[in-house]
């Protein structure tokens, strides 16, 4: 593959170069990884309203998808398993297609105002288990299916990235009129005559109001 930059680091030799420059992780960094959902992870997940679900297909093409709901929307089944309800979306099923192709997943749990995040890695499957679907009912609507994750690794990720980004500092947030205009972006990307930015804006708002569950 051709890259538009110089001095690409790659392969086993590249890893050796990086280790020579950066060093090795501390004992604490190595030991922080656990293989179960302990009481601390349970509390973190119960307070988290948002996660990013990372998947890849067998060819290695990746996807990172946001999942969000009221805090605790992800259920801890036991110390080894999580359940994530699948809410209505755009019906592309990118994450679900990847899970059917390759069950390996990564989760990043976030709590607003907290710099540290919780990383969970494991293997996923799609389920129609009635018990957990009923447990995830909102506004009288039960999801059709969900994702069960068999946890293999759990660990806390430090707050440096969120500190550097000022993600939770409202004083650093852009003013509303400076934010990207999403309907315009989508209209230019879709390139369908009938899908004007005005039409897309109406559709988005209607969906946000009536099709969250």
C-alpha positions in Angstrom: 0.0 0.0 0.0 1.2 3.5 -0.9 1.0 6.1 1.9 1.2 9.9 1.4 3.7 10.3 4.2 7.3 9.2 4.7 9.0 6.8 7.2 6.2 4.2 7.7 6.8 1.9 10.7 5.5 -1.6 10.1 6.0 -5.3 10.8 8.0 -7.0 13.6 10.9 -4.7 13.1 8.6 -1.7 13.4 7.3 -3.0 16.8 10.9 -3.4 18.0 11.6 0.2 16.9 8.5 1.5 18.9 9.5 -0.5 22.0 13.1 0.9 21.8 11.7 4.4 21.7 8.6 4.1 24.0 9.7 1.4 26.4 7.7 -1.4 27.9 4.5 -1.1 30.0 4.8 -1.0 33.7 3.8 -3.9 36.0 0.7 -2.0 36.9 -0.3 -1.5 33.3 0.2 -5.2 32.6 -1.7 -6.3 35.7 -4.7 -4.1 35.3 -6.3 -6.4 32.8 -8.8 -8.8 34.3 -10.9 -11.5 32.6 -14.2 -11.0 34.5 -16.7 -8.3 35.2 -16.0 -7.6 38.9 -17.9 -5.3 41.2 -16.0 -2.2 40.0 -16.7 -3.0 36.4 -20.4 -3.6 37.3 -20.6 -0.2 38.9 -19.0 1.5 35.9 -21.3 -0.2 33.4 -24.4 0.6 35.5 -23.5 4.3 35.4 -22.5 4.5 31.7 -25.1 5.8 29.2 -22.8 5.4 26.2 -20.4 3.0 24.6 -18.6 2.5 21.4 -18.9 -1.0 19.8 -15.9 -2.0 17.6 -16.3 -4.9 15.2 -14.5 -6.2 12.1 -15.4 -8.7 9.3 -13.3 -11.6 8.3 -11.4 -9.5 5.9 -10.4 -7.1 8.6 -12.6 -4.2 7.5 -13.5 -2.4 10.8 -16.5 -0.5 12.1 -17.0 1.6 15.3 -20.6 2.2 16.2 -22.1 4.3 19.1 -24.6 2.8 21.4 -26.4 4.9 24.0 -29.4 4.9 26.3 -30.2 5.6 30.0 -27.3 4.7 32.4 -27.2 1.0 32.9 -28.8 0.1 29.6 -26.2 -2.6 29.2 -27.0 -5.5 31.5 -24.5 -7.6 33.4 -25.7 -11.2 33.1 -23.0 -12.7 35.2 -19.2 -12.1 35.7 -18.5 -13.3 32.2 -21.4 -11.9 30.0 -23.0 -8.6 29.0 -26.2 -8.0 27.2 -26.6 -4.9 24.9 -30.1 -4.2 23.5 -30.3 -3.4 19.8 -32.4 -0.2 19.4 -33.9 1.0 16.0 -31.3 2.5 13.7 -30.7 3.0 10.0 -31.1 -0.7 9.2 -27.6 -1.0 7.7 -26.7 -3.6 10.4 -23.0 -2.9 10.0 -22.1 -4.2 13.5 -24.4 -7.1 13.3 -23.1 -8.3 9.9 -19.6 -8.1 11.3 -20.5 -10.1 14.4 -22.0 -12.8 12.2 -18.8 -12.8 10.2 -16.3 -12.4 13.1 -17.4 -12.5 16.7 -14.5 -10.6 18.2 -15.5 -7.2 19.5 -14.2 -4.3 21.6 -16.3 -2.0 23.8 -15.4 1.4 25.2 -17.7 2.5 28.0 -17.9 6.2 28.9 -19.5 8.2 31.8 -20.0 12.0 31.2 -17.7 14.0 33.4 -15.3 11.1 34.0 -12.0 11.1 32.2 -11.3 7.4 32.6 -13.1 4.9 30.4 -13.7 1.1 30.7 -12.5 -1.1 27.9 -14.0 -4.6 27.4 -12.9 -7.1 24.8 -14.5 -10.4 24.0 -16.6 -12.4 21.6 -20.2 -11.5 20.7 -23.3 -13.2 19.4 -26.8 -12.0 18.4 -29.6 -13.2 20.7 -33.4 -13.2 20.9 -33.4 -14.3 24.6 -36.9 -13.2 25.8 -35.8 -12.6 29.4 -33.1 -10.0 28.6 -35.1 -8.4 25.8 -38.1 -7.9 28.2 -35.6 -6.5 30.7 -34.5 -3.9 28.1 -38.1 -2.7 27.4 -38.5 1.1 27.1 -41.7 3.0 26.6 -43.5 -0.3 26.2 -41.3 -1.4 23.3 -39.2 -4.5 23.5 -36.1 -4.7 21.2 -36.3 -7.5 18.6 -32.8 -8.8 19.5 -29.7 -7.9 21.3 -26.0 -8.6 21.5 -24.5 -10.9 24.1 -20.8 -10.5 24.8 -18.6 -13.1 26.4 -16.0 -11.0 28.2 -12.3 -11.9 27.9 -10.6 -8.7 29.0 -11.7 -5.7 31.2 -9.5 -2.8 32.1 -9.6 1.0 32.9 -8.1 3.3 30.3 -6.5 6.5 31.7 -8.0 9.9 31.2 -5.2 11.5 29.2 -7.1 11.5 25.8 -10.2 13.1 27.4 -8.1 15.7 29.3 -6.3 16.7 26.1 -9.5 16.9 24.2 -11.4 18.8 26.9 -14.3 16.6 25.9 -16.4 17.3 29.1 -15.4 21.0 29.4 -18.5 22.9 28.2 -16.5 26.1 28.0 -14.4 24.5 25.2 -17.5 23.3 23.2 -18.2 25.0 19.9 -21.1 27.4 19.6 -24.2 25.8 17.9 -23.7 27.8 14.7 -20.1 26.6 14.4 -20.9 22.9 14.5 -20.9 20.9 11.3 -24.3 21.0 9.5 -25.2 17.4 9.4 -28.1 17.6 6.9 -25.8 19.4 4.4 -23.1 16.8 4.9 -25.6 13.9 4.3 -27.2 15.6 1.3 -23.8 16.0 -0.4 -22.8 12.4 0.5 -26.1 10.8 -0.6 -26.4 12.8 -3.9 -30.1 12.1 -4.5 -32.1 14.9 -6.1 -35.0 14.4 -3.7 -32.8 14.3 -0.6 -32.3 18.0 -0.1 -30.7 19.2 3.2 -34.1 20.5 4.2 -35.7 17.0 3.6 -32.9 15.3 5.5 -33.2 17.7 8.4 -37.0 17.0 8.7 -36.4 13.3 8.5 -33.7 13.3 11.1 -35.8 15.3 13.6 -38.8 13.1 13.0 -36.8 10.0 13.6 -35.2 11.5 16.8 -38.7 12.3 18.1 -40.6 9.1 17.2 -38.2 6.2 16.5 -35.7 6.1 19.4 -37.3 2.8 20.6 
